[in-house]
Amino acid sequence: MAKTYDEIERKNVPYADSSFKPSPEQVQQAKDGFRALDADEQALGARVHAALGSDAKGVTVEIDRDRVTLRGTVANTSALTSIPDRVRGLDGVSDVVDQLSVA
């Protein structure tokens, strides 16, 4: 099990304050403003992803309580209008922030 130097250092070499180097994923989450979702938000996210299906390959979904933000690109103008409409029709969605564009 060969590990990279970065993986070995991250797990074995603490900083002066006894903390360890964050993983690249943790660094990205910190930059993005990661916030853990509660159970209701996770359930809503699952419903949104199920409703989108394969139409939303380039779409990211953000859930904040009952607000859903859609970002990314879609293949055509019909998807541009149908995706937000499908999400608006879901149980538990009060607001949809549509930031989609056509690729």
TAVEN-V342143 format. One line per field, one symbol per residue. ss: DSSP state (A for helix, B for strand, O for the rest). Layout:
ss=???
This chain:
ss=OOOOAAAAAAAAOOOOOOOOOOOAAAAAAAAAOOOOOOAAAAAAAAAAAAAAAAAAOOBBBBBBOOBBBBBBBBOOAAAAAAAAAAAAOOOOOOBBBBBBBBO
